[in-house]
Amino acid sequence: MALQLPTVPSLQGRVHADEWAARVELAACYRVFAMLGWTEMIYNHITLRLPASVCGAEKQFLINPFGLHYSEVTASNLVKINLQGQALDGSPYPVNPAGFTVHAAIHDGLPDAHCVMHTHTTAGVAVACLQGGLQQTNFYTAQLHEMVAYHDFEGITIHAEEAPRLLKSIGDKPAVILRNHGLLAWGHNLPHTFAILWTLQRACEIQMATFSMGAAIPVSEAVAAKCTRDALQFNPNHGAGRDVFDALVRQVHRVDESYSV
C-alpha cells in the first residue's frame, strides 16, 4: 500500500524567481480550493502560464501533479509542462491527460488566458446540466452579464480534436459553463481568474437554492449590464480579485504553510 509521496526537493533558489513566485501563488490557490471544498478527489485542475522571463517565446505552464489531493500540492511538486504535455522539470509525477488537453488548448488559443481553473462542484455541475443553464435571477448572475459562454458536452476531455470547437464556444468570454460537465474560468492572472470563478460558483449556488423553492424573480438586462460594469472584483482599479485572493491565502497560511515549499 503506497502511502508515501515521491520525494521532490525544494525548487526555491533553483528556478527563475518569476517561476518560483508563480509556483507559490498557484500552490496557494490549490490550498484555497481545498479550503472552500472545490475539490474532486484527485481530479480537476488549475493551471498558470509562466511569463516570458522564464520560458521566452515557448508557452509553458504549471499544473498539479496527478494523484495528489489539492491539500497536498506544494510550490515544488507542481509540474512544469509545455503545450505537448511534456514535463520540463524532471517531476516524478504524471499529468492527467483530461486536464492537459483543455488547459493547453486555452493557454495556447487565448493570448490573455494566463490562468485557467476548472471545477466539478455540485452547484456548478447542476447548473451545467440544467436546460437553459445559468439564468439572470440573482445578484451574482447580474455581475456576469454577457461574460458567460457555453460548450456542449463531448465526453471526457482527452481528445485534442475538441480544442477548436471549445475555443470557438468560448470566444472572448471568461466564464464558461461546460454543459453536463462543470465550470471553467480563465483570466489575465490568477486572482482575476479566481474572482470570475468565485462569482460564477456563487451564481450557481444561489440559483440552485432558489429554484428548489420555486420561480425566481428575473433581473432585467439593463440592471444586469449595470451590475457587471460596477462589479469591483473584475475592476483593475480595485485589485481585480487580488485583495480577496490574498485574504484567503492568509487564512490558508495561518493553518498550514507547507504549500509554499
C-alpha positions, 0 to 999 in steps of 0.5 A, spaced: 500 500 500 503 506 497 502 511 502 508 515 501 509 521 496 515 521 491 520 525 494 521 532 490 526 537 493 525 544 494 525 548 487 526 555 491 533 558 489 533 553 483 528 556 478 527 563 475 524 567 481 518 569 476 517 561 476 518 560 483 513 566 485 508 563 480 509 556 483 507 559 490 501 563 488 498 557 484 500 552 490 496 557 494 490 557 490 490 549 490 490 550 498 484 555 497 480 550 493 481 545 498 479 550 503 472 552 500 471 544 498 472 545 490 475 539 490 474 532 486 478 527 489 484 527 485 481 530 479 480 537 476 485 542 475 488 549 475 493 551 471 498 558 470 502 560 464 509 562 466 511 569 463 516 570 458 522 571 463 522 564 464 520 560 458 521 566 452 517 565 446 515 557 448 508 557 452 509 553 458 505 552 464 504 549 471 499 544 473 498 539 479 501 533 479 496 527 478 494 523 484 495 528 489 489 531 493 489 539 492 491 539 500 497 536 498 500 540 492 506 544 494 510 550 490 515 544 488 511 538 486 507 542 481 509 540 474 512 544 469 509 542 462 509 545 455 503 545 450 505 537 448 504 535 455 511 534 456 514 535 463 520 540 463 522 539 470 524 532 471 517 531 476 516 524 478 509 525 477 504 524 471 499 529 468 492 527 467 491 527 460 483 530 461 486 536 464 492 537 459 488 537 453 483 543 455 488 547 459 493 547 453 488 548 448 486 555 452 493 557 454 495 556 447 488 559 443 487 565 448 493 570 448 490 573 455 488 566 458 494 566 463 490 562 468 485 557 467 481 553 473 476 548 472 471 545 477 466 539 478 462 542 484 455 540 485 452 547 484 456 548 478 455 541 475 447 542 476 447 548 473 451 545 467 446 540 466 440 544 467 436 546 460 437 553 459 443 553 464 445 559 468 439 564 468 439 572 470 435 571 477 440 573 482 445 578 484 451 574 482 448 572 475 447 580 474 455 581 475 456 576 469 452 579 464 454 577 457 461 574 460 458 567 460 459 562 454 457 555 453 460 548 450 456 542 449 458 536 452 463 531 448 465 526 453 471 526 457 476 531 455 482 527 452 481 528 445 485 534 442 480 534 436 475 538 441 480 544 442 477 548 436 470 547 437 471 549 445 475 555 443 470 557 438 464 556 444 468 560 448 470 566 444 472 572 448 468 570 454 471 568 461 466 564 464 464 558 461 459 553 463 461 546 460 454 543 459 453 536 463 460 537 465 462 543 470 465 550 470 471 553 467 474 560 468 480 563 465 483 570 466 489 575 465 492 572 472 490 568 477 486 572 482 482 575 476 481 568 474 479 566 481 474 572 482 470 570 475 470 563 478 468 565 485 462 569 482 460 564 477 460 558 483 456 563 487 451 564 481 450 557 481 449 556 488 444 561 489 440 559 483 440 552 485 437 554 492 432 558 489 429 554 484 428 548 489 423 553 492 420 555 486 420 561 480 425 566 481 424 573 480 428 575 473 433 581 473 432 585 467 438 586 462 439 593 463 440 592 471 444 586 469 449 590 464 449 595 470 451 590 475 457 587 471 460 594 469 460 596 477 462 589 479 469 591 483 472 584 483 473 584 475 475 592 476 483 593 475 482 599 479 480 595 485 485 589 485 481 585 480 480 579 485 487 580 488 485 583 495 480 577 496 485 572 493 490 574 498 485 574 504 484 567 503 491 565 502 492 568 509 487 564 512 490 558 508 497 560 511 495 561 518 493 553 518 498 550 514 504 553 510 507 547 507 504 549 500 509 554 499 515 549 499 
